[in-house]
Amino acid sequence: MQEENGSHPYGRMGEAVQASRPVRVDAATVSGELSLRARSGETGTGPDGAATARVRDAREDDLQAITDIYNEAVLAGGSTADLSPRTLDQRREWVSSHSPRSDYPVVVLEDGNGTVVGFGSLSRFHQRQAYEGVVELSYYVGAHARRHGYGTLLVQWLVSRARVLGYRTATAIIFTGNSGSLALASRAGFRRYGMLPNACYDGKRFLDVSYWYREL
């Protein structure tokens, strides 16, 4: 899912876990954090083949990891409308635009070793007041951490948080060539409601974007 908030109009359902296997999640919510235990045949961390991950609020010291993961997606293309890498200050500004954070969280996902391997957010769908019940979901997973179910965990957490916060609808925008994110959106209960042809030009090609929603 790619991300929004002004400077990234098509960047919401970003670097997905490309065609990852389904995972089983046991979740316990403590002080706004969600601890997740994800089981997948592709992860070998631990004696039982399980990978432990945790979603928590993003902090100042997470900015470098957030920036690095996002810039991987920028350079790879096909999951964000940004064409050049972002600076640390630009990503700090993006995080700060989620205000209040109690309503528009920015979170990171740590693997079992405590390393940040992904991040996600719930953003304003539109600035006008009547849209306040609709939120936009985005996430990115680092290239080295894909195919472990982390994208699924982030989307599940963000959908659950949107429901807890009282939003009525979650939305996402996905490039039509991003097959991993398209599959994950469908598995997560999102429905496609539109497509904009030739929405973005990345310097080499035009890219179509698809629009998705899920009632909460």
C-alpha positions as CSV (number, residue, x, y, z in Angstrom):
1,M,0.0,0.0,0.0
2,Q,1.3,3.4,-0.8
3,E,1.2,6.5,1.1
4,E,-0.6,9.9,1.1
5,N,-0.7,13.1,3.1
6,G,-0.1,15.7,0.6
7,S,3.3,15.0,-1.0
8,H,2.6,11.3,-1.9
9,P,-0.9,11.3,-3.6
10,Y,-0.6,7.7,-4.8
11,G,1.6,6.1,-2.2
12,R,-0.6,4.0,0.0
13,M,-0.5,0.2,0.0
14,G,3.3,-0.1,-0.5
15,E,6.0,-2.8,-0.5
16,A,3.9,-5.8,0.3
17,V,5.1,-9.2,1.4
18,Q,5.0,-10.5,-2.2
19,A,2.6,-13.4,-2.3
20,S,3.4,-14.4,1.3
21,R,1.9,-17.5,2.8
22,P,-1.1,-17.2,5.1
23,V,0.0,-16.8,8.7
24,R,-1.6,-17.5,12.1
25,V,-1.7,-14.6,14.4
26,D,-2.1,-14.7,18.2
27,A,-2.4,-11.1,19.4
28,A,-2.3,-9.5,22.8
29,T,-2.9,-5.8,23.2
30,V,-0.9,-4.1,26.0
31,S,-0.7,-0.3,26.4
32,G,-1.5,0.4,22.8
33,E,1.1,-2.1,21.5
34,L,0.2,-5.3,19.7
35,S,2.5,-8.3,20.1
36,L,2.2,-10.7,17.3
37,R,3.3,-14.3,16.9
38,A,3.3,-15.3,13.2
39,R,3.8,-18.8,12.1
40,S,5.0,-19.4,8.5
41,G,6.8,-22.3,6.9
42,E,9.2,-19.8,5.4
43,T,10.5,-18.5,8.7
44,G,13.0,-20.5,10.7
45,T,13.5,-18.3,13.7
46,G,13.1,-20.3,16.8
47,P,12.9,-24.1,17.5
48,D,9.2,-24.3,16.3
49,G,9.7,-22.4,13.0
50,A,7.8,-19.4,14.4
51,A,8.8,-15.8,13.9
52,T,7.9,-13.3,16.7
53,A,7.2,-9.7,15.7
54,R,5.9,-6.6,17.5
55,V,4.0,-3.6,16.3
56,R,4.6,-0.4,18.3
57,D,4.4,3.4,17.9
58,A,7.2,4.9,15.9
59,R,9.7,7.0,17.8
60,E,12.3,9.6,16.8
61,D,15.0,6.9,16.8
62,D,13.0,4.9,14.2
63,L,13.2,7.7,11.6
64,Q,16.4,6.3,9.9
65,A,14.9,2.9,9.5
66,I,11.6,4.3,8.2
67,T,13.5,6.5,5.7
68,D,15.7,3.6,4.5
69,I,12.8,1.2,4.0
70,Y,10.8,3.9,2.2
71,N,13.7,4.8,-0.1
72,E,14.2,1.2,-1.0
73,A,10.6,1.3,-2.4
74,V,11.3,4.7,-4.2
75,L,14.4,3.3,-5.9
76,A,12.7,0.0,-6.9
77,G,9.6,1.8,-8.3
78,G,6.1,0.5,-8.6
79,S,4.9,1.2,-5.1
80,T,5.1,4.9,-4.6
81,A,4.8,8.1,-6.7
82,D,7.9,9.6,-5.3
83,L,10.7,9.4,-7.9
84,S,13.7,10.4,-5.8
85,P,14.8,9.3,-2.3
86,R,13.5,11.3,0.7
87,T,15.6,12.9,3.3
88,L,15.4,12.2,7.0
89,D,13.8,15.6,7.6
90,Q,11.2,14.9,4.9
91,R,10.2,11.7,6.5
92,R,10.1,13.4,9.9
93,E,7.7,15.9,8.4
94,W,5.6,13.0,7.1
95,V,5.4,11.4,10.5
96,S,4.6,14.8,12.1
97,S,1.7,15.3,9.7
98,H,-0.2,12.5,11.4
99,S,-1.7,14.6,14.1
100,P,-3.0,13.8,16.5
101,R,-1.1,10.6,16.6
102,S,-3.8,9.1,18.9
103,D,-6.1,9.2,15.9
104,Y,-3.6,8.8,13.0
105,P,-0.9,6.4,14.3
106,V,2.5,5.8,12.6
107,V,3.9,2.4,13.8
108,V,6.9,0.2,13.1
109,L,7.2,-3.5,13.1
110,E,10.1,-5.2,14.9
111,D,11.2,-8.7,14.1
112,G,12.2,-11.2,16.8
113,N,15.6,-9.5,17.2
114,G,14.2,-6.1,17.7
115,T,15.1,-4.8,14.3
116,V,12.6,-2.5,12.5
117,V,11.6,-4.3,9.3
118,G,8.6,-2.4,8.3
119,F,6.3,0.6,9.1
120,G,2.7,1.6,8.5
121,S,0.3,4.4,9.2
122,L,-3.3,5.5,9.2
123,S,-3.7,8.8,7.5
124,R,-6.5,11.3,6.9
125,F,-8.4,10.4,3.8
126,H,-9.4,14.0,3.1
127,Q,-9.0,17.3,5.0
128,R,-12.7,18.2,4.9
129,Q,-14.5,17.4,8.1
130,A,-17.3,15.2,6.7
131,Y,-14.7,12.6,5.7
132,E,-13.4,12.1,9.2
133,G,-14.9,8.6,9.4
134,V,-12.7,7.4,6.6
135,V,-9.0,6.6,7.0
136,E,-6.2,5.7,4.6
137,L,-3.9,2.7,5.3
138,S,-0.3,2.4,4.1
139,Y,2.6,0.1,4.9
140,Y,6.1,-0.8,3.7
141,V,8.3,-3.8,4.4
142,G,12.1,-3.8,3.9
143,A,13.3,-5.9,0.9
144,H,15.3,-8.2,3.2
145,A,12.3,-9.0,5.3
146,R,9.7,-9.9,2.7
147,R,8.0,-13.3,2.4
148,H,7.8,-13.7,6.1
149,G,4.2,-12.5,6.6
150,Y,5.2,-9.1,8.0
151,G,3.0,-7.1,5.5
152,T,0.0,-9.2,6.6
153,L,0.7,-8.5,10.2
154,L,1.0,-4.7,9.6
155,V,-2.3,-4.6,7.6
156,Q,-4.1,-6.7,10.3
157,W,-2.9,-4.4,13.0
158,L,-3.8,-1.2,11.1
159,V,-7.3,-2.5,10.2
160,S,-7.8,-3.5,13.9
161,R,-6.6,-0.1,15.1
162,A,-8.9,1.7,12.6
163,R,-11.8,-0.2,14.0
164,V,-10.9,0.5,17.6
165,L,-10.6,4.2,16.8
166,G,-14.1,4.2,15.4
167,Y,-13.5,4.8,11.7
168,R,-16.2,3.5,9.4
169,T,-14.1,2.8,6.3
170,A,-10.4,2.0,5.5
171,T,-9.1,2.8,2.1
172,A,-6.0,2.1,0.1
173,I,-4.5,3.0,-3.3
174,I,-2.4,0.4,-5.0
175,F,-0.5,0.4,-8.3
176,T,-2.1,-2.2,-10.6
177,G,1.3,-3.9,-11.2
178,N,2.0,-4.4,-7.4
179,S,0.7,-8.0,-7.4
180,G,1.7,-8.7,-3.8
181,S,-0.2,-5.7,-2.4
182,L,-3.2,-6.5,-4.6
183,A,-3.4,-10.0,-3.3
184,L,-2.9,-8.9,0.3
185,A,-5.6,-6.2,0.1
186,S,-8.0,-8.9,-1.2
187,R,-7.1,-11.3,1.6
188,A,-7.6,-8.5,4.1
189,G,-11.2,-7.9,3.0
190,F,-10.6,-4.9,0.8
191,R,-12.7,-4.5,-2.3
192,R,-11.6,-2.7,-5.4
193,Y,-13.9,0.2,-6.4
194,G,-12.1,2.0,-9.2
195,M,-9.0,2.4,-11.4
196,L,-7.2,5.4,-12.8
197,P,-5.3,4.7,-16.0
198,N,-1.9,6.4,-16.5
199,A,-2.1,8.1,-13.1
200,C,1.7,8.3,-12.7
201,Y,4.7,8.6,-15.0
202,D,7.9,7.4,-13.5
203,G,10.2,8.7,-16.2
204,K,10.0,5.5,-18.2
205,R,6.4,4.3,-18.2
206,F,2.9,5.2,-17.2
207,L,1.4,3.4,-14.2
208,D,-2.3,2.7,-13.4
209,V,-3.5,2.9,-9.8
210,S,-6.4,1.0,-8.3
211,Y,-8.7,2.2,-5.4
212,W,-9.7,-0.1,-2.6
213,Y,-11.9,0.1,0.5
214,R,-13.0,-2.0,3.4
215,E,-16.0,-1.3,5.7
216,L,-15.1,-1.6,9.4
